[in-house]
Amino acid sequence: MTTHRAGGAPPSGTWPHEPVLVLGAGPVGQTAALLLARWGVPTIVLDKRAERDAVGSKAICQQRDVLDVWEAVGAGRRIAAEGVTWTTARTFHRDSELFAVTFAEPGRPAFPPFVNISQTRTEQILDEHIAAEPLVDLQWGRQVVEVDQDAWGVTVRLADGTRLGGSYLVVCAGARSDDLRTLLGVTFDGHSFDDRFLICDIRADLPGWADERRFYFDPHWNPGRQVLIHPCPDSTFRIDWQVPADHDLDAETASGALDSRIRAIVGDRDYEIVWKSVYRFHSRVVDRMRSGRVLIAGDAAHLVSPFGARGLNSGVGDAENAAWKIAYAGHGWAPDDLLETYHLERHAAALENLAVTTATMEFLVPPDEVRADRRADVLTRAATDPCSRAAVDSGRLAEPFWYVESPLTVADPRRPFGGRPRRGEVPLPGPGVLVPDAPVTLGGAGPTRVRELARDGFLLVLGADVDVAAVERAAAAAPGPVRVLMLDGMDPDGAFGAVLDARADEVWVVRPDAHIAAVLAAPTHDELAATLARAVHDTSPRTREEQRDGVLQTGR
């Protein structure tokens, strides 16, 4: 079979519209801008702050699949290398360990399950990539006070009276975005938890604690409440104490009680407080994550408690979903209706995160006496009863959302979705699930990775018995980049095929965000063409002349 080299994402200079406006230069906004640049889409990133405020660890826990997204813009390996890798989450009741969760390794992933690194350092690394990217224009001290849009674009008015036009707008302005939500006409319903959490970054030598997360229920050094300890780079540990609603950090510091609190954990050894703060946690989500040409992402769209590291990690998922869909709609590879699936998919992801983290918070901070008594009973019995251990909720850690019920996904009765897996596990590969990663080979080129290939456009992986000619015709007629690869040619040692449990008659259709759109058994040309159209929400197929040219690569 002939191999045709392809360029993947379109070159710069081909975007036929005004730049995309991105509000907020935190990690979600940075990620959205860098990913859009991969698709040849220019952005203007506006942040109301005068400059980057490099204070505190903030969101420290970066999940494997998010590191994969950052690697797509060249930053993932560096962030991982500078961070602290951990693979085990331990949960204690008082001084007794109840259980430890070790995370599954689907396929041969490029990254460990979790890497801890401060949000500040992550932002600095992403800033370096933004500085080297000519398609991203980052502007500080630019506060948006008005948003208008029509069928052709979006216009924002800044606090100084300046007006800027854009083709689309991605709002990643963080939790304190009430004014922007009001401008966009979205609600932000939910509730806030009364208990506070004291957070300190402590630099100290704690042997044996550098590669695991520790969660304590009711330790003697924080009776009746919880403590969470995460390792960070430079011998630093992030410690979260649950504290009463009336906790006064300044008074505790002045009295020496904070020193006593810390020494109860670190013992009689030197330590340094790098940063400290008190937070109140919220569970809220907007009713709409899309308003015409405006997409809302990250903390501007949803707030969850940090027990599970689902805030920033989910925000990066928002950014990737938004970026490829804006690119496809703007380049003419998909109808504008594709943007509605951003709301459908990412709002469902936000509700899932809300449900998971709210359940955790209600276990940590029972809202009534009945549930408090039940929790006490569960924790007591968990020391000896495996069934009770399963009911202990110390936070279900971040995982990608599964687009099983998305209108872009084609269900496969041979590969039904089994529901939310057990802690630390991942669902079996199938429609709606993030494709497992593994090293693969393309012809004479050196090894690469499945997810690197997937994020260039649509990826079609063919079993040995598939009608290749029918697939090639459907791929050639599809708008946007499409890559066609034979499984046995890209996977000579069988590692990727084994984790897929792939069959010889199957075509695996993988979206530009590396989620599996469909697994088709012996598809005809028409079936595959319909699946590719559905995967970009194209319900009115166009002629070849009406579509922009796609990109095709076929290899054995």
C-alpha positions as CSV (number, residue, x, y, z in Angstrom):
1,M,0.0,0.0,0.0
2,T,1.3,3.5,-0.8
3,T,2.2,5.8,2.1
4,H,1.3,9.5,1.7
5,R,3.0,12.0,4.0
6,A,0.6,14.5,5.5
7,G,1.0,17.7,7.5
8,G,-1.7,17.1,10.1
9,A,-2.9,20.5,11.4
10,P,-3.1,23.3,8.8
11,P,-0.2,25.8,8.5
12,S,-0.4,29.3,10.1
13,G,-2.0,32.0,8.0
14,T,-4.9,29.9,6.8
15,W,-7.5,31.0,9.4
16,P,-10.2,32.8,7.4
17,H,-11.6,34.8,10.4
18,E,-10.6,37.3,13.1
19,P,-8.6,35.8,16.0
20,V,-10.3,33.8,18.7
21,L,-10.5,35.8,22.0
22,V,-9.6,34.0,25.2
23,L,-10.4,35.5,28.5
24,G,-8.0,34.5,31.3
25,A,-4.3,33.5,31.2
26,G,-4.5,30.7,33.8
27,P,-3.7,27.1,32.7
28,V,-7.0,26.6,31.0
29,G,-6.8,29.8,28.9
30,Q,-3.1,29.1,28.2
31,T,-3.9,25.5,27.1
32,A,-6.8,26.7,24.9
33,A,-4.6,29.3,23.1
34,L,-1.7,26.9,22.5
35,L,-4.0,24.1,21.2
36,L,-5.8,26.5,18.9
37,A,-2.4,27.6,17.5
38,R,-1.7,23.9,16.6
39,W,-4.8,24.2,14.3
40,G,-3.5,27.4,12.8
41,V,-5.9,29.5,14.7
42,P,-4.6,32.9,16.1
43,T,-5.8,34.0,19.5
44,I,-5.7,37.1,21.7
45,V,-5.5,36.2,25.4
46,L,-6.8,38.9,27.7
47,D,-6.2,38.9,31.5
48,K,-7.3,41.6,33.8
49,R,-4.3,41.2,36.1
50,A,-1.4,43.5,35.6
51,E,1.0,40.5,35.5
52,R,1.3,36.8,36.5
53,D,0.8,36.5,40.3
54,A,3.2,33.6,41.1
55,V,2.0,32.9,44.6
56,G,1.3,29.5,46.2
57,S,1.0,26.0,44.9
58,K,-2.8,26.2,44.1
59,A,-3.8,23.3,41.7
60,I,-0.8,20.9,42.1
61,C,-2.0,17.5,41.0
62,Q,-1.7,17.0,37.2
63,Q,-3.3,13.8,35.8
64,R,-1.7,11.6,33.2
65,D,-4.1,12.4,30.4
66,V,-3.7,16.2,31.0
67,L,0.0,15.8,30.7
68,D,-0.7,14.2,27.3
69,V,-2.7,17.2,26.3
70,W,0.2,19.5,27.3
71,E,2.6,17.3,25.4
72,A,0.6,18.1,22.3
73,V,1.9,21.7,22.6
74,G,5.4,20.6,23.7
75,A,5.1,21.1,27.5
76,G,4.0,17.8,28.9
77,R,7.3,16.1,29.4
78,R,8.9,19.1,30.9
79,I,6.1,19.6,33.4
80,A,6.3,15.9,34.3
81,A,10.1,16.0,34.6
82,E,10.0,18.9,37.1
83,G,7.1,17.5,39.1
84,V,7.0,14.7,41.7
85,T,5.6,11.4,40.4
86,W,3.3,9.4,42.6
87,T,1.4,6.2,41.9
88,T,-0.2,5.3,45.3
89,A,-3.0,7.0,47.3
90,R,-3.1,5.9,51.0
91,T,-6.1,6.4,53.3
92,F,-5.9,6.2,57.1
93,H,-8.4,6.3,59.9
94,R,-6.6,7.8,62.9
95,D,-3.3,5.9,62.9
96,S,-4.5,2.8,61.0
97,E,-4.1,2.5,57.2
98,L,-7.5,1.4,55.7
99,F,-6.4,0.9,52.1
100,A,-4.0,2.0,49.3
101,V,-5.0,2.6,45.7
102,T,-2.4,2.0,43.0
103,F,-3.5,3.3,39.6
104,A,-3.9,1.2,36.5
105,E,-1.5,1.5,33.5
106,P,-3.6,1.1,30.4
107,G,-1.5,0.3,27.4
108,R,2.0,1.8,27.6
109,P,1.3,5.4,28.6
110,A,3.9,8.2,28.2
111,F,3.3,9.6,31.7
112,P,2.7,8.4,35.2
113,P,-0.8,8.5,36.8
114,F,-0.2,11.8,38.6
115,V,2.5,14.4,38.8
116,N,2.5,17.0,41.5
117,I,3.9,20.5,40.6
118,S,2.7,23.9,41.6
119,Q,0.2,25.6,39.3
120,T,2.6,28.6,39.4
121,R,5.4,26.6,37.8
122,T,3.0,25.0,35.3
123,E,1.9,28.5,34.2
124,Q,5.5,29.6,33.8
125,I,6.3,26.7,31.6
126,L,3.2,27.3,29.5
127,D,4.1,31.0,29.3
128,E,7.4,30.1,27.7
129,H,5.6,28.2,25.0
130,I,3.2,31.0,24.5
131,A,6.1,33.5,24.1
132,A,7.5,31.3,21.3
133,E,4.2,31.0,19.5
134,P,3.5,33.8,17.0
135,L,-0.2,32.9,16.8
136,V,-0.8,33.7,20.5
137,D,-1.0,37.4,21.6
138,L,-1.0,37.5,25.5
139,Q,-2.1,40.9,26.9
140,W,-2.1,41.8,30.6
141,G,-4.2,44.5,32.3
142,R,-7.1,44.0,29.9
143,Q,-10.4,43.7,31.7
144,V,-13.5,42.8,29.7
145,V,-16.7,44.7,30.8
146,E,-19.0,44.0,27.9
147,V,-19.6,41.2,25.4
148,D,-21.6,41.4,22.2
149,Q,-22.0,38.9,19.4
150,D,-23.8,38.3,16.2
151,A,-23.8,35.5,13.5
152,W,-20.3,36.6,12.4
153,G,-18.3,37.1,15.5
154,V,-17.9,38.4,19.0
155,T,-16.9,42.0,20.2
156,V,-15.7,42.8,23.7
157,R,-15.4,46.2,25.3
158,L,-12.5,46.6,27.7
159,A,-12.5,48.8,30.9
160,D,-10.5,51.5,29.1
161,G,-13.2,51.7,26.4
162,T,-11.2,49.8,23.7
163,R,-13.2,47.3,21.6
164,L,-11.8,44.1,20.2
165,G,-13.4,41.8,17.7
166,G,-13.0,38.1,17.5
167,S,-14.5,35.1,15.7
168,Y,-15.2,33.2,18.9
169,L,-14.7,33.8,22.6
170,V,-13.5,31.3,25.2
171,V,-14.1,32.4,28.8
172,C,-11.5,30.9,31.1
173,A,-11.4,33.8,33.6
174,G,-11.6,31.7,36.8
175,A,-14.0,31.3,39.7
176,R,-14.5,35.1,40.2
177,S,-16.3,35.5,36.9
178,D,-19.7,36.5,38.2
179,D,-19.8,39.7,36.1
180,L,-19.0,37.7,32.9
181,R,-21.6,35.1,33.7
182,T,-24.2,37.8,34.1
183,L,-23.2,39.4,30.8
184,L,-23.6,36.0,29.1
185,G,-26.9,35.3,30.9
186,V,-25.9,32.0,32.5
187,T,-26.7,30.9,36.1
188,F,-24.2,29.4,38.5
189,D,-26.2,27.3,40.8
190,G,-24.9,25.1,43.6
191,H,-23.9,25.5,47.2
192,S,-20.9,26.3,49.4
193,F,-19.5,24.2,52.3
194,D,-19.3,25.9,55.7
195,D,-16.1,24.2,56.9
196,R,-12.9,25.8,55.8
197,F,-9.6,24.1,54.8
198,L,-6.3,25.5,55.9
199,I,-3.7,24.9,53.2
200,C,0.1,25.2,53.8
201,D,3.1,24.5,51.6
202,I,5.7,23.1,54.0
203,R,9.3,22.5,53.0
204,A,10.7,19.7,55.2
205,D,12.5,16.4,55.1
206,L,9.9,13.6,55.4
207,P,11.5,10.3,54.4
208,G,9.2,7.8,52.7
209,W,6.5,10.3,51.9
210,A,7.8,11.7,48.7
211,D,6.0,9.4,46.3
212,E,2.5,9.0,47.7
213,R,-0.6,10.9,48.6
214,R,-1.8,10.5,52.2
215,F,-5.3,11.1,53.5
216,Y,-6.2,10.9,57.2
217,F,-9.7,10.7,58.7
218,D,-9.8,11.9,62.3
219,P,-6.1,11.8,63.2
220,H,-5.2,12.6,66.8
221,W,-3.5,15.8,65.6
222,N,-6.8,17.1,63.9
223,P,-9.5,15.3,65.9
224,G,-12.9,15.0,64.2
225,R,-11.7,16.3,60.9
226,Q,-9.5,15.4,58.0
227,V,-6.0,16.0,56.7
228,L,-4.6,15.5,53.2
229,I,-0.8,15.5,52.4
230,H,0.6,15.7,48.9
231,P,4.4,15.6,48.0
232,C,5.7,18.4,45.8
233,P,9.0,19.3,44.2
234,D,11.9,20.7,46.3
235,S,11.1,18.7,49.5
236,T,7.8,20.6,49.8
237,F,4.6,19.1,51.0
238,R,1.1,20.5,50.4
239,I,-0.9,19.9,53.6
240,D,-4.7,20.5,53.8
241,W,-6.4,20.6,57.2
242,Q,-10.1,20.7,57.5
243,V,-10.8,23.4,60.1
244,P,-14.0,25.0,61.6
245,A,-15.9,27.7,59.8
246,D,-14.7,30.4,62.2
247,H,-11.0,29.4,61.8
248,D,-8.7,32.5,62.2
249,L,-5.3,31.9,60.5
250,D,-3.7,35.1,61.7
251,A,-4.6,34.3,65.3
252,E,-3.4,30.7,65.0
253,T,-0.1,31.9,63.6
254,A,0.4,34.5,66.3
255,S,-0.4,32.1,69.1
256,G,2.0,29.4,68.0
257,A,-0.9,27.0,67.4
258,L,0.0,26.8,63.7
259,D,3.5,25.7,64.6
260,S,2.0,23.0,66.9
261,R,-0.3,21.9,64.1
262,I,2.6,21.5,61.7
263,R,4.9,19.8,64.2
264,A,2.2,17.2,64.9
265,I,2.9,16.0,61.3
266,V,6.6,16.8,60.7
267,G,7.9,16.1,64.2
268,D,10.9,17.7,65.7
269,R,12.7,18.7,62.5
270,D,13.3,22.0,60.7
271,Y,10.5,23.2,58.3
272,E,9.7,26.3,56.3
273,I,6.2,27.6,55.5
274,V,6.4,28.5,51.8
275,W,2.7,29.6,51.5
276,K,-0.5,29.4,53.5
277,S,-4.1,30.2,53.0
278,V,-7.6,29.3,54.1
279,Y,-10.2,28.2,51.5
280,R,-13.9,27.6,51.4
281,F,-15.0,25.1,48.8
282,H,-17.9,25.3,46.4
283,S,-20.0,22.9,44.2
284,R,-21.4,25.0,41.4
285,V,-21.9,24.7,37.6
286,V,-23.3,27.0,35.0
287,D,-26.5,26.0,33.3
288,R,-25.0,26.6,29.8
289,M,-21.3,26.2,28.8
290,R,-22.0,27.6,25.3
291,S,-23.8,30.9,24.4
292,G,-23.6,31.3,20.6
293,R,-20.0,31.9,19.7
294,V,-19.0,32.0,23.4
295,L,-17.7,28.9,25.2
296,I,-17.2,28.9,29.0
297,A,-14.4,26.7,30.5
298,G,-12.6,25.9,33.7
299,D,-13.5,27.5,37.0
300,A,-15.6,30.1,35.2
301,A,-18.0,27.2,34.3
302,H,-17.7,24.8,37.3
303,L,-16.3,24.8,40.8
304,V,-15.7,21.6,42.7
305,S,-13.9,20.7,45.9
306,P,-10.2,19.8,45.4
307,F,-10.5,16.3,46.9
308,G,-10.0,14.4,43.7
309,A,-8.0,17.0,41.8
310,R,-10.8,17.5,39.3
311,G,-10.7,21.3,39.0
312,L,-7.7,22.1,36.8
313,N,-7.7,18.7,35.2
314,S,-11.3,19.0,34.0
315,G,-10.6,22.6,32.9
316,V,-7.9,21.3,30.5
317,G,-10.4,18.8,29.2
318,D,-12.7,21.8,28.5
319,A,-9.9,23.6,26.7
320,E,-9.1,20.7,24.4
321,N,-12.7,20.0,23.6
322,A,-13.3,23.7,22.8
323,A,-10.1,24.1,20.7
324,W,-10.6,21.3,18.2
325,K,-14.3,22.2,17.7
326,I,-13.6,25.9,17.1
327,A,-10.9,24.9,14.7
328,Y,-13.1,22.5,12.8
329,A,-16.1,24.9,12.6
330,G,-13.9,27.9,11.7
331,H,-12.0,26.1,9.0
332,G,-15.2,24.9,7.5
333,W,-14.6,21.2,8.2
334,A,-17.7,21.0,10.4
335,P,-21.0,23.0,10.8
336,D,-21.2,25.6,13.6
337,D,-23.6,23.2,15.3
338,L,-20.5,21.2,16.4
339,L,-20.0,23.9,19.1
340,E,-23.2,22.8,20.7
341,T,-21.6,19.5,21.5
342,Y,-19.0,21.4,23.5
343,H,-21.8,22.2,26.0
344,L,-23.4,18.7,25.8
345,E,-20.1,16.9,26.4
346,R,-18.4,19.2,28.9
347,H,-21.5,20.1,30.9
348,A,-22.0,16.4,31.3
349,A,-18.4,16.1,32.5
350,A,-18.9,19.0,34.9
351,L,-22.0,17.3,36.4
352,E,-20.1,14.1,36.8
353,N,-17.3,15.9,38.6
354,L,-19.9,17.7,40.7
355,A,-21.6,14.4,41.7
356,V,-18.3,12.7,42.6
357,T,-16.8,15.6,44.6
358,T,-20.1,16.4,46.4
359,A,-20.3,12.8,47.5
360,T,-16.8,13.1,48.8
361,M,-17.5,16.4,50.7
362,E,-20.6,15.0,52.2
363,F,-18.5,12.1,53.5
364,L,-15.8,14.4,54.8
365,V,-18.3,17.0,56.2
366,P,-21.6,15.1,56.9
367,P,-24.5,17.6,56.6
368,D,-26.6,16.0,59.3
369,E,-26.3,13.7,62.3
370,V,-27.7,10.6,60.5
371,R,-24.9,10.7,57.9
372,A,-22.3,11.6,60.5
373,D,-23.2,8.5,62.5
374,R,-23.1,6.4,59.3
375,R,-19.7,7.7,58.4
376,A,-18.3,7.0,61.9
377,D,-19.7,3.4,61.7
378,V,-18.2,2.9,58.2
379,L,-14.8,4.1,59.3
380,T,-14.8,1.9,62.4
381,R,-15.8,-1.2,60.5
382,A,-13.4,-0.5,57.6
383,A,-10.4,-1.6,59.6
384,T,-11.5,-5.2,59.2
385,D,-14.3,-5.3,56.7
386,P,-13.4,-4.9,52.9
387,C,-17.0,-4.0,52.0
388,S,-16.9,-1.1,54.5
389,R,-13.6,0.1,53.0
390,A,-15.3,0.4,49.6
391,A,-17.7,2.9,51.2
392,V,-14.9,5.1,52.6
393,D,-14.7,8.2,50.4
394,S,-11.4,10.0,50.6
395,G,-11.8,11.4,47.1
396,R,-12.0,9.7,43.7
397,L,-9.1,11.1,41.8
398,A,-9.3,12.8,38.5
399,E,-10.1,10.8,35.4
400,P,-11.1,11.8,31.8
401,F,-14.8,12.0,31.1
402,W,-16.3,9.3,28.9
403,Y,-18.4,10.7,26.0
404,V,-20.5,7.5,25.8
405,E,-23.8,9.4,25.4
406,S,-22.5,12.1,23.2
407,P,-24.3,12.7,19.8
408,L,-20.8,12.4,18.3
409,T,-20.4,8.8,19.5
410,V,-21.6,5.6,17.8
411,A,-22.4,2.9,20.3
412,D,-21.1,-0.6,19.7
413,P,-23.1,-3.5,21.1
414,R,-19.9,-5.6,21.0
415,R,-18.2,-3.1,23.3
416,P,-20.8,-1.8,25.8
417,F,-19.7,0.8,28.3
418,G,-19.5,-0.9,31.8
419,G,-20.1,2.3,33.8
420,R,-17.8,4.1,36.2
421,P,-14.9,1.7,37.0
422,R,-13.5,1.1,40.5
423,R,-11.1,3.6,42.0
424,G,-7.8,3.6,40.2
425,E,-9.0,1.7,37.2
426,V,-10.0,2.8,33.7
427,P,-12.9,1.6,31.5
428,L,-12.2,-0.9,28.7
429,P,-11.5,0.8,25.3
430,G,-14.7,1.4,23.4
431,P,-16.8,4.2,22.0
432,G,-16.7,7.4,24.1
433,V,-13.6,6.4,26.0
434,L,-10.1,8.0,25.7
435,V,-8.0,5.8,23.5
436,P,-5.2,4.0,25.4
437,D,-1.7,5.2,24.6
438,A,1.2,3.1,23.3
439,P,4.3,3.5,21.2
440,V,3.8,2.8,17.5
441,T,5.9,2.9,14.3
442,L,5.1,4.6,11.0
443,G,6.9,3.1,8.1
444,G,10.6,4.2,8.1
445,A,10.0,6.8,10.8
446,G,11.0,6.3,14.3
447,P,8.6,5.3,17.1
448,T,5.8,7.7,18.0
449,R,2.7,7.4,20.2
450,V,-1.0,6.7,19.5
451,R,-2.2,9.9,21.1
452,E,0.3,12.1,19.2
453,L,-1.1,10.7,15.9
454,A,-4.7,11.1,17.1
455,R,-4.4,14.8,17.9
456,D,-3.5,15.7,14.3
457,G,-7.1,15.1,13.2
458,F,-9.2,12.0,12.9
459,L,-7.3,8.7,13.2
460,L,-8.7,5.5,11.6
461,V,-7.1,2.3,12.7
462,L,-7.9,-0.7,10.5
463,G,-7.8,-4.4,11.2
464,A,-6.2,-6.8,8.7
465,D,-9.6,-7.9,7.2
466,V,-11.1,-4.5,6.6
467,D,-11.9,-3.2,3.1
468,V,-9.1,-0.7,2.8
469,A,-10.3,0.8,-0.4
470,A,-13.7,1.7,1.0
471,V,-12.0,3.3,4.0
472,E,-9.7,5.3,1.9
473,R,-12.5,6.6,-0.3
474,A,-14.5,7.7,2.8
475,A,-11.4,9.3,4.4
476,A,-10.5,11.2,1.3
477,A,-14.0,12.7,1.0
478,A,-14.1,13.7,4.7
479,P,-13.3,17.4,5.6
480,G,-10.4,18.1,7.7
481,P,-7.3,16.0,8.5
482,V,-7.8,12.2,8.5
483,R,-5.1,9.6,9.0
484,V,-5.6,6.0,8.0
485,L,-3.3,3.3,9.5
486,M,-3.2,-0.5,9.4
487,L,-3.0,-1.8,12.9
488,D,-0.5,-4.5,12.1
489,G,1.8,-2.0,10.3
490,M,1.8,0.6,13.2
491,D,1.9,-2.0,16.0
492,P,4.5,-4.6,15.1
493,D,4.8,-6.0,18.6
494,G,1.0,-6.1,19.2
495,A,1.0,-4.0,22.3
496,F,-1.6,-1.5,21.1
497,G,-3.8,-4.1,19.5
498,A,-3.8,-6.2,22.7
499,V,-4.9,-3.3,25.0
500,L,-7.7,-2.5,22.5
501,D,-8.6,-6.2,22.1
502,A,-8.9,-5.3,18.5
503,R,-10.5,-7.6,16.0
504,A,-9.4,-8.1,12.4
505,D,-12.7,-6.8,10.9
506,E,-12.8,-3.5,12.9
507,V,-12.2,0.1,12.1
508,W,-11.5,2.3,15.2
509,V,-12.4,5.9,14.7
510,V,-10.5,8.3,17.0
511,R,-11.4,12.0,17.4
512,P,-8.9,14.9,17.4
513,D,-9.1,14.9,21.3
514,A,-8.1,11.2,21.3
515,H,-11.5,9.9,22.3
516,I,-12.9,6.9,20.4
517,A,-15.8,8.0,18.3
518,A,-16.8,4.6,17.0
519,V,-15.6,1.0,16.6
520,L,-17.1,-0.3,13.4
521,A,-17.3,-4.0,12.4
522,A,-16.6,-4.5,8.6
523,P,-18.0,-1.1,7.7
524,T,-19.0,-0.2,4.1
525,H,-18.0,3.1,2.6
526,D,-21.3,4.6,3.4
527,E,-21.3,3.5,7.0
528,L,-17.8,4.9,7.6
529,A,-18.7,8.2,5.8
530,A,-21.8,8.5,7.9
531,T,-19.7,7.9,11.1
532,L,-17.2,10.5,10.2
533,A,-19.9,13.0,9.4
534,R,-21.6,12.2,12.8
535,A,-18.3,12.7,14.6
536,V,-18.3,16.3,13.6
537,H,-22.1,16.7,14.0
538,D,-22.6,17.1,10.3
539,T,-26.2,16.0,9.7
540,S,-26.4,17.4,6.2
541,P,-23.5,15.9,4.2
542,R,-22.1,18.2,1.6
543,T,-20.5,17.5,-1.8
544,R,-16.8,17.1,-2.2
545,E,-16.6,20.6,-3.8
546,E,-18.4,22.1,-0.8
547,Q,-15.9,20.6,1.6
548,R,-12.4,21.8,2.3
549,D,-9.7,19.4,1.4
550,G,-8.7,16.9,4.0
551,V,-5.4,15.2,4.6
552,L,-4.9,11.5,4.1
553,Q,-2.1,9.3,5.3
554,T,-2.2,5.5,4.8
555,G,0.4,3.1,6.0
556,R,1.0,-0.5,6.6
